[in-house]
Amino acid sequence: MKTQYYAASSLDGFIATEDHSLAWLMQFGDPSDTSYPAFIREVGALCMGAATYEWLVRELVKDGQPGGAPWPYGQPAWVFTHRQLPRVAGADLRFVEGDVAPVHRAMVEAAKGRNVWIVGGGELAGRFHDAGLLDELIVQVTAVTLGQGKPLLPRRIAMPPLKLDSVSRFGEAFVELRYTIPRKGPA
């Protein structure tokens, strides 16, 4: 069981534009042509921040309007928020706030030996890193630059550095980098 941050990033390190748009990513089409199908099969629980959740509801589920898709995850999902957010019918959602450690314990229990996925955003993944709970970073770097936006992982991780485990190419637009997050030794 691993706690993983799996995300797509622009070449210059952003996961979304300043206004949380993913149009730059959606132009590449179906994620089934990447490692996503194999990745999601191993996920037993996931969490995301409010902006990620709101994007999914607005752009994918489309607030239950015609043309909308069903909630994309069968796994239990925790949403970190300080606000009241709309619920998606049929989705196993738990709205939480505060410290990531107790939520992580609940996610691990719910995952039943499978992986825990930190969907996004970068600041939430950073909070899991800060708590020593992030095991792996999987980033699919795309063939675009955004100039500015929401950063992939707004943390300094330099000593010890990440450990590169693998590099894979998907089509003409994606390269996937897999890193192990090292544990800090005693000070």
SEMARPA-97656 format. One record per residue (C-alpha): x, y, z; residue in three letters. Coordinates in steps of 0.25 Angstrom, whole numbers. Example, Ala and Ser with C-alpha at 12.3 -4.5 7.8 and 13.67 -1.06 7.14 Angstrom:
// residues 2
+-------+-------+-------+---------+
:     x :     y :     z : residuo :
+-------+-------+-------+---------+
:    49 :   -18 :    31 :     ALA :
:    55 :    -4 :    29 :     SER :
+-------+-------+-------+---------+
***
This chain:
// residues 187
+-------+-------+-------+---------+
:     x :     y :     z : residuo :
+-------+-------+-------+---------+
:     0 :     0 :     0 :     MET :
:     5 :    14 :    -4 :     LYS :
:     0 :    28 :    -3 :     THR :
:     2 :    34 :   -17 :     GLN :
:     1 :    47 :   -23 :     TYR :
:    -2 :    44 :   -38 :     TYR :
:    -4 :    57 :   -46 :     ALA :
:    -2 :    63 :   -60 :     ALA :
:     7 :    75 :   -61 :     SER :
:    11 :    85 :   -72 :     SER :
:    25 :    85 :   -76 :     LEU :
:    27 :    97 :   -67 :     ASP :
:    21 :    91 :   -54 :     GLY :
:     7 :    95 :   -53 :     PHE :
:    -6 :    86 :   -52 :     ILE :
:   -16 :    96 :   -55 :     ALA :
:   -17 :   111 :   -60 :     THR :
:   -19 :   122 :   -50 :     GLU :
:   -34 :   120 :   -51 :     ASP :
:   -33 :   105 :   -49 :     HIS :
:   -35 :   102 :   -64 :     SER :
:   -31 :    88 :   -69 :     LEU :
:   -34 :    91 :   -84 :     ALA :
:   -19 :    90 :   -87 :     TRP :
:   -19 :    76 :   -82 :     LEU :
:   -33 :    72 :   -88 :     MET :
:   -28 :    74 :  -102 :     GLN :
:   -20 :    62 :  -101 :     PHE :
:   -33 :    53 :  -100 :     GLY :
:   -35 :    40 :   -93 :     ASP :
:   -26 :    36 :   -82 :     PRO :
:   -28 :    21 :   -85 :     SER :
:   -15 :    23 :   -94 :     ASP :
:    -7 :    26 :   -82 :     THR :
:    -4 :    18 :   -69 :     SER :
:   -17 :    23 :   -63 :     TYR :
:   -25 :    10 :   -65 :     PRO :
:   -15 :     1 :   -58 :     ALA :
:   -12 :    12 :   -47 :     PHE :
:   -27 :    14 :   -43 :     ILE :
:   -29 :    -1 :   -42 :     ARG :
:   -19 :    -1 :   -30 :     GLU :
:   -26 :    11 :   -23 :     VAL :
:   -35 :     8 :   -11 :     GLY :
:   -38 :    22 :    -6 :     ALA :
:   -35 :    36 :   -11 :     LEU :
:   -35 :    50 :    -6 :     CYS :
:   -35 :    64 :   -13 :     MET :
:   -36 :    79 :   -10 :     GLY :
:   -49 :    87 :   -12 :     ALA :
:   -44 :    93 :   -25 :     ALA :
:   -42 :    79 :   -31 :     THR :
:   -55 :    75 :   -26 :     TYR :
:   -62 :    87 :   -32 :     GLU :
:   -55 :    85 :   -45 :     TRP :
:   -60 :    71 :   -46 :     LEU :
:   -74 :    74 :   -42 :     VAL :
:   -75 :    86 :   -52 :     ARG :
:   -67 :    81 :   -64 :     GLU :
:   -69 :    66 :   -64 :     LEU :
:   -82 :    63 :   -55 :     VAL :
:   -87 :    76 :   -60 :     LYS :
:   -96 :    78 :   -47 :     ASP :
:  -105 :    66 :   -52 :     GLY :
:  -109 :    73 :   -64 :     GLN :
:  -111 :    67 :   -78 :     PRO :
:   -98 :    63 :   -84 :     GLY :
:   -91 :    61 :   -71 :     GLY :
:   -84 :    48 :   -67 :     ALA :
:   -86 :    40 :   -54 :     PRO :
:   -76 :    42 :   -43 :     TRP :
:   -63 :    36 :   -48 :     PRO :
:   -59 :    28 :   -35 :     TYR :
:   -65 :    16 :   -29 :     GLY :
:   -55 :    17 :   -17 :     GLN :
:   -58 :    26 :    -5 :     PRO :
:   -54 :    40 :    -7 :     ALA :
:   -50 :    50 :     4 :     TRP :
:   -51 :    65 :     0 :     VAL :
:   -43 :    75 :     8 :     PHE :
:   -51 :    88 :     9 :     THR :
:   -55 :    99 :    18 :     HIS :
:   -68 :   102 :    11 :     ARG :
:   -81 :    95 :     9 :     GLN :
:   -80 :    88 :    -5 :     LEU :
:   -91 :    81 :   -13 :     PRO :
:   -92 :    66 :   -13 :     ARG :
:   -92 :    57 :   -25 :     VAL :
:  -103 :    47 :   -24 :     ALA :
:   -98 :    33 :   -23 :     GLY :
:   -83 :    37 :   -19 :     ALA :
:   -77 :    32 :    -7 :     ASP :
:   -72 :    46 :    -2 :     LEU :
:   -67 :    50 :    12 :     ARG :
:   -65 :    65 :    14 :     PHE :
:   -53 :    68 :    23 :     VAL :
:   -44 :    79 :    28 :     GLU :
:   -32 :    81 :    36 :     GLY :
:   -20 :    72 :    39 :     ASP :
:   -17 :    61 :    28 :     VAL :
:   -12 :    51 :    38 :     ALA :
:   -25 :    46 :    43 :     PRO :
:   -32 :    46 :    30 :     VAL :
:   -20 :    38 :    24 :     HIS :
:   -23 :    28 :    35 :     ARG :
:   -37 :    27 :    31 :     ALA :
:   -33 :    26 :    16 :     MET :
:   -23 :    15 :    19 :     VAL :
:   -34 :     7 :    26 :     GLU :
:   -44 :     9 :    15 :     ALA :
:   -34 :     5 :     4 :     ALA :
:   -33 :    -9 :    10 :     LYS :
:   -18 :   -11 :     6 :     GLY :
:   -19 :    -4 :    -7 :     ARG :
:   -13 :    10 :   -10 :     ASN :
:   -17 :    24 :    -6 :     VAL :
:   -18 :    34 :   -17 :     TRP :
:   -16 :    49 :   -14 :     ILE :
:   -23 :    54 :   -26 :     VAL :
:   -20 :    69 :   -25 :     GLY :
:   -17 :    80 :   -23 :     GLY :
:    -2 :    82 :   -21 :     GLY :
:    -4 :    89 :    -8 :     GLU :
:   -12 :    77 :    -2 :     LEU :
:    -1 :    68 :    -7 :     ALA :
:     9 :    77 :     0 :     GLY :
:     2 :    75 :    13 :     ARG :
:     2 :    60 :    12 :     PHE :
:    17 :    61 :     9 :     HIS :
:    19 :    71 :    21 :     ASP :
:    13 :    60 :    30 :     ALA :
:    22 :    49 :    25 :     GLY :
:    10 :    42 :    18 :     LEU :
:    14 :    43 :     3 :     LEU :
:    21 :    31 :    -2 :     ASP :
:    21 :    33 :   -17 :     GLU :
:    20 :    44 :   -28 :     LEU :
:    15 :    40 :   -42 :     ILE :
:    15 :    52 :   -51 :     VAL :
:    11 :    52 :   -66 :     GLN :
:    18 :    64 :   -72 :     VAL :
:    11 :    69 :   -84 :     THR :
:    16 :    76 :   -97 :     ALA :
:    11 :    90 :   -93 :     VAL :
:    15 :   102 :   -84 :     THR :
:     6 :   111 :   -76 :     LEU :
:    15 :   122 :   -71 :     GLY :
:     7 :   122 :   -58 :     GLN :
:    -4 :   115 :   -51 :     GLY :
:    -6 :   105 :   -39 :     LYS :
:     8 :    98 :   -36 :     PRO :
:    10 :    83 :   -37 :     LEU :
:    16 :    82 :   -23 :     LEU :
:    19 :    96 :   -16 :     PRO :
:    29 :    90 :    -6 :     ARG :
:    44 :    90 :    -6 :     ARG :
:    49 :    75 :    -6 :     ILE :
:    64 :    76 :    -8 :     ALA :
:    70 :    68 :     4 :     MET :
:    69 :    57 :     2 :     PRO :
:    64 :    58 :   -13 :     PRO :
:    53 :    50 :   -19 :     LEU :
:    58 :    36 :   -24 :     LYS :
:    54 :    34 :   -39 :     LEU :
:    49 :    20 :   -41 :     ASP :
:    44 :    20 :   -56 :     SER :
:    42 :    28 :   -68 :     VAL :
:    31 :    25 :   -78 :     SER :
:    26 :    31 :   -91 :     ARG :
:    12 :    31 :   -95 :     PHE :
:     9 :    36 :  -109 :     GLY :
:    15 :    49 :  -114 :     GLU :
:    10 :    58 :  -103 :     ALA :
:    13 :    51 :   -89 :     PHE :
:    25 :    46 :   -82 :     VAL :
:    22 :    40 :   -68 :     GLU :
:    32 :    41 :   -57 :     LEU :
:    31 :    32 :   -44 :     ARG :
:    38 :    37 :   -32 :     TYR :
:    39 :    30 :   -18 :     THR :
:    38 :    41 :    -7 :     ILE :
:    50 :    38 :     3 :     PRO :
:    48 :    38 :    17 :     ARG :
:    56 :    49 :    25 :     LYS :
:    66 :    42 :    35 :     GLY :
:    68 :    47 :    49 :     PRO :
:    72 :    61 :    51 :     ALA :
+-------+-------+-------+---------+
***
